[in-house]
Amino acid sequence: MKANTIYRPLTAAPFRHSASYRETEPCQMLRPYVRCFWSGEEKGDGGGTAGTSEIVVPDTCVDIIYRIDRTDNTVIARFNGINDRSFYAHHARQTGHETEVFAIRFYAWSAYVFSEDSFSGTVNGNYDVRERFGWLDRELRTRLVWPGTLTDKIQFTEKLLMKKLNTGRHNETVDGAICGILSHYGTLGIARLSGESFVSGRHLERLFQEYIGMSPKKLSNLVRYQFLWNDIVRQRYFDMQDAVYRYGFTDEAHLMREFKRYHTMNIREARKAAFQFLPEQPIPVPPGKVE
């Protein structure tokens, strides 16, 4: 798989960094496959079962999430398939318990290299990690219970993943099609995409369902949304007309509908929610620009 240098999918809160959620970049060899490692600490407040909720937007990634209860010394591990919609995740916290979270966030099209089964039917799903990543769980579950720093855990996990690269499930057709989707910002038509992949549209559809769990068209739409979301939060002033042209929307109304479809809120609301994690508020916006 070629290194990805143009695509960095974001969460709804890309500037968030705290004890409860922090991201760590993988080593250079794993960057085409792993978006990040993420971790955090959760503590019960002593007043019954407490919890928090947060919006999760489609980030074209899949996650393996370990929750280690340090009080009971137990581990729960789940695999979350790719999402095609936003939802609010509620994290319950048991009274008096300290829980550590350690997770691997793969690009949705690269996780199959490390898996043992098809991803067909996994869209918006949540599964026992052992169903598809039993080999990884056998090595990692016990190690995560041991005392050690986050750096130790990441380095151990990276060694496991890098070793698996030599025997993993690689598919050149899927990899080539993904490169086409990313290099065209999710705007490439499926007919042209299958033509450049030298396979029929039906065959490409079957491959995507097997290795990603989603059709090429739907994945392309999500990639386009993520490129748009990057522009919205990364640009000093977001120019909607420029985005309409760049990403192939019919007009501004079409862009706004598609964004709200995946984000559940409009652009102003989404920016405000994202920037709340910055120490300073975003700069004033001149007339005609989107805040």
C-alpha positions as CSV (number, residue, x, y, z in Angstrom):
1,M,0.0,0.0,0.0
2,K,1.3,3.4,-1.0
3,A,2.0,6.0,1.7
4,N,-0.9,8.4,2.1
5,T,0.2,12.0,2.2
6,I,-2.9,13.9,1.3
7,Y,-5.7,12.5,3.4
8,R,-6.1,13.0,7.2
9,P,-9.7,12.3,8.3
10,L,-10.8,14.2,11.4
11,T,-13.2,13.6,14.2
12,A,-15.9,16.1,15.2
13,A,-13.5,17.5,17.7
14,P,-10.1,17.5,15.9
15,F,-8.5,19.9,18.4
16,R,-9.4,17.9,21.5
17,H,-6.5,16.7,23.7
18,S,-7.1,15.8,27.3
19,A,-6.7,13.1,29.9
20,S,-9.8,11.5,28.5
21,Y,-8.8,11.5,24.9
22,R,-5.4,11.9,23.1
23,E,-4.1,10.8,19.8
24,T,-0.6,9.5,19.0
25,E,0.9,9.1,15.6
26,P,2.1,5.6,14.5
27,C,5.6,4.9,13.3
28,Q,6.4,5.7,9.7
29,M,6.0,2.2,8.4
30,L,2.4,1.9,9.8
31,R,1.2,5.4,8.7
32,P,-0.4,4.1,5.4
33,Y,-2.5,1.7,7.6
34,V,-3.0,3.3,11.0
35,R,-4.5,6.8,11.3
36,C,-3.5,7.0,15.0
37,F,-3.5,5.3,18.4
38,W,-5.8,6.9,20.9
39,S,-6.1,6.6,24.6
40,G,-7.7,8.0,27.7
41,E,-8.7,7.6,31.3
42,E,-12.2,7.3,32.7
43,K,-13.1,7.6,36.3
44,G,-16.4,7.0,38.1
45,D,-17.5,10.0,40.1
46,G,-18.7,8.2,43.1
47,G,-22.3,9.1,42.7
48,G,-23.7,6.2,40.9
49,T,-23.2,5.2,37.3
50,A,-22.1,8.4,35.4
51,G,-21.2,9.0,31.8
52,T,-20.6,11.4,29.0
53,S,-21.8,11.6,25.4
54,E,-20.1,12.9,22.3
55,I,-20.9,13.1,18.6
56,V,-19.1,10.6,16.4
57,V,-18.9,11.6,12.7
58,P,-18.0,9.3,9.8
59,D,-14.2,9.5,9.7
60,T,-13.7,6.6,7.2
61,C,-11.9,4.7,9.9
62,V,-12.5,1.6,12.0
63,D,-11.4,1.1,15.6
64,I,-10.2,-1.6,17.9
65,I,-11.0,-0.4,21.4
66,Y,-9.7,-1.9,24.6
67,R,-11.2,-0.8,27.9
68,I,-9.1,-1.9,30.9
69,D,-10.9,-1.7,34.2
70,R,-8.0,-1.2,36.7
71,T,-10.3,-1.8,39.6
72,D,-11.5,-5.2,38.6
73,N,-8.5,-6.0,36.4
74,T,-10.8,-6.9,33.5
75,V,-10.6,-6.1,29.8
76,I,-13.4,-5.5,27.2
77,A,-12.3,-5.3,23.6
78,R,-14.5,-4.3,20.7
79,F,-14.2,-3.7,16.9
80,N,-16.2,-0.9,15.4
81,G,-16.8,-1.1,11.7
82,I,-16.9,1.9,9.4
83,N,-19.8,4.4,10.0
84,D,-21.8,6.1,7.2
85,R,-23.7,8.4,9.6
86,S,-23.1,10.4,12.8
87,F,-24.3,9.3,16.2
88,Y,-23.9,10.2,19.8
89,A,-21.7,7.8,21.8
90,H,-22.5,7.4,25.5
91,H,-19.8,6.2,27.8
92,A,-21.1,4.8,31.1
93,R,-18.7,5.0,34.1
94,Q,-19.1,2.7,37.0
95,T,-18.9,4.2,40.4
96,G,-15.5,4.0,42.0
97,H,-13.9,2.3,38.9
98,E,-10.9,3.6,37.0
99,T,-10.8,2.6,33.4
100,E,-8.0,3.0,30.9
101,V,-8.8,3.1,27.1
102,F,-6.3,2.0,24.5
103,A,-7.4,2.0,20.8
104,I,-6.1,1.5,17.3
105,R,-7.7,3.6,14.6
106,F,-7.2,2.0,11.1
107,Y,-8.1,3.5,7.8
108,A,-11.2,1.5,6.8
109,W,-9.5,0.2,3.7
110,S,-6.3,-0.9,5.4
111,A,-7.7,-2.8,8.4
112,Y,-8.3,-5.9,6.2
113,V,-4.5,-6.4,6.0
114,F,-4.5,-7.4,9.7
115,S,-7.9,-9.1,9.9
116,E,-8.9,-12.8,9.7
117,D,-12.4,-12.4,8.2
118,S,-14.5,-10.5,5.8
119,F,-15.7,-7.0,6.7
120,S,-19.0,-7.5,4.7
121,G,-22.0,-6.3,6.7
122,T,-19.9,-4.4,9.3
123,V,-21.1,-0.9,8.5
124,N,-22.2,0.9,11.7
125,G,-21.5,-2.4,13.6
126,N,-19.8,-3.2,16.9
127,Y,-18.3,-6.6,17.4
128,D,-16.1,-8.7,19.7
129,V,-12.6,-8.0,18.5
130,R,-11.8,-11.8,18.5
131,E,-14.2,-12.3,15.6
132,R,-11.8,-10.7,13.1
133,F,-8.6,-9.9,15.0
134,G,-8.1,-13.0,17.2
135,W,-4.4,-13.2,16.5
136,L,-3.9,-9.6,17.8
137,D,-6.1,-10.0,20.8
138,R,-4.2,-13.1,22.0
139,E,-1.0,-11.1,22.1
140,L,-2.3,-7.7,23.2
141,R,-5.0,-8.4,25.8
142,T,-2.7,-9.8,28.4
143,R,0.0,-7.2,27.7
144,L,-2.4,-4.3,28.3
145,V,-3.2,-5.5,31.8
146,W,0.5,-5.2,32.8
147,P,1.8,-2.0,34.3
148,G,3.6,0.2,31.7
149,T,3.6,3.5,30.0
150,L,1.5,4.4,27.0
151,T,4.7,4.5,24.9
152,D,5.4,0.9,25.9
153,K,2.0,-0.3,24.8
154,I,2.1,1.5,21.5
155,Q,5.6,0.2,20.7
156,F,4.5,-3.4,21.5
157,T,1.4,-3.0,19.3
158,E,3.4,-1.6,16.5
159,K,5.7,-4.6,16.5
160,L,2.8,-6.9,16.3
161,L,1.2,-5.0,13.4
162,M,4.5,-4.7,11.5
163,K,5.1,-8.4,11.8
164,K,1.6,-9.1,10.4
165,L,2.3,-6.9,7.3
166,N,4.4,-9.8,5.9
167,T,1.6,-12.3,6.0
168,G,-1.5,-10.0,5.8
169,R,-4.3,-9.9,3.2
170,H,-3.2,-7.5,0.5
171,N,-5.3,-6.7,-2.5
172,E,-3.8,-4.5,-5.3
173,T,-7.1,-3.8,-6.9
174,V,-8.6,-2.3,-3.7
175,D,-5.4,-0.4,-3.0
176,G,-5.4,1.1,-6.5
177,A,-9.0,2.1,-6.3
178,I,-8.5,3.8,-2.9
179,C,-5.6,5.8,-4.4
180,G,-7.9,6.9,-7.1
181,I,-10.6,8.0,-4.6
182,L,-8.2,9.9,-2.5
183,S,-6.3,11.6,-5.3
184,H,-9.6,12.9,-6.7
185,Y,-11.0,14.0,-3.3
186,G,-13.9,11.5,-3.5
187,T,-15.3,13.0,-6.7
188,L,-14.2,10.3,-9.2
189,G,-17.2,8.5,-10.8
190,I,-17.6,4.8,-10.2
191,A,-17.4,4.0,-14.0
192,R,-14.1,5.8,-14.3
193,L,-12.9,4.3,-11.0
194,S,-13.6,0.7,-12.1
195,G,-12.1,1.5,-15.5
196,E,-8.8,2.7,-14.0
197,S,-8.8,-0.4,-11.8
198,F,-9.3,-2.6,-14.9
199,V,-12.2,-4.5,-13.4
200,S,-16.0,-4.3,-13.9
201,G,-18.0,-2.1,-11.6
202,R,-19.8,-5.2,-10.2
203,H,-16.5,-6.8,-9.3
204,L,-15.1,-3.7,-7.7
205,E,-18.3,-3.5,-5.6
206,R,-17.8,-7.1,-4.4
207,L,-14.2,-6.4,-3.5
208,F,-15.1,-3.2,-1.5
209,Q,-17.9,-5.1,0.4
210,E,-15.4,-7.9,1.3
211,Y,-12.5,-5.8,2.3
212,I,-14.1,-2.6,3.6
213,G,-17.8,-3.4,4.1
214,M,-19.0,-0.5,2.0
215,S,-19.6,0.3,-1.7
216,P,-17.1,2.5,-3.6
217,K,-19.7,5.1,-4.2
218,K,-20.6,5.5,-0.5
219,L,-17.0,5.5,0.5
220,S,-16.2,8.2,-2.1
221,N,-19.0,10.4,-0.6
222,L,-17.6,10.0,2.9
223,V,-14.1,10.8,1.7
224,R,-15.4,13.9,0.0
225,Y,-17.1,14.9,3.2
226,Q,-13.9,14.4,5.1
227,F,-11.9,16.6,2.7
228,L,-14.6,19.2,3.1
229,W,-14.5,19.0,6.9
230,N,-10.7,19.4,6.8
231,D,-11.1,22.6,4.8
232,I,-13.8,23.9,7.1
233,V,-11.6,23.6,10.3
234,R,-8.2,24.1,8.8
235,Q,-8.7,27.2,6.6
236,R,-8.6,30.7,8.1
237,Y,-11.7,31.6,6.2
238,F,-13.7,28.8,4.6
239,D,-14.8,29.8,1.0
240,M,-17.9,27.8,0.2
241,Q,-17.9,28.7,-3.5
242,D,-14.4,27.4,-3.9
243,A,-15.4,24.2,-2.1
244,V,-18.5,23.7,-4.4
245,Y,-16.2,23.8,-7.4
246,R,-13.4,21.7,-5.9
247,Y,-15.6,18.9,-4.6
248,G,-18.1,18.8,-7.5
249,F,-21.2,19.9,-5.6
250,T,-24.1,21.4,-7.7
251,D,-24.3,24.5,-5.6
252,E,-23.9,25.8,-2.1
253,A,-27.3,24.4,-1.0
254,H,-26.1,20.9,-2.2
255,L,-22.9,21.3,-0.2
256,M,-24.7,22.3,2.9
257,R,-27.2,19.5,2.7
258,E,-24.4,16.9,2.2
259,F,-22.4,18.3,5.1
260,K,-25.4,18.3,7.5
261,R,-26.3,14.8,6.3
262,Y,-23.0,13.4,7.7
263,H,-22.4,15.9,10.5
264,T,-26.0,16.4,11.8
265,M,-25.4,20.1,12.2
266,N,-24.6,23.0,9.9
267,I,-21.1,24.4,9.2
268,R,-21.3,27.2,11.7
269,E,-22.4,24.9,14.5
270,A,-19.8,22.3,13.6
271,R,-17.0,24.9,13.6
272,K,-18.1,26.3,16.9
273,A,-18.2,22.8,18.4
274,A,-14.7,22.0,17.1
275,F,-13.1,25.2,18.1
276,Q,-14.3,25.0,21.7
277,F,-11.3,22.8,22.4
278,L,-8.8,25.6,21.3
279,P,-7.5,28.0,24.0
280,E,-8.6,31.0,21.9
281,Q,-11.8,31.6,20.0
282,P,-11.7,31.7,16.2
283,I,-10.9,35.0,14.6
284,P,-13.8,37.3,13.4
285,V,-15.1,36.4,10.0
286,P,-15.6,39.1,7.3
287,P,-19.0,39.4,5.5
288,G,-19.6,36.7,2.9
289,K,-17.4,34.1,4.5
290,V,-18.5,31.1,6.6
291,E,-17.5,31.1,10.3
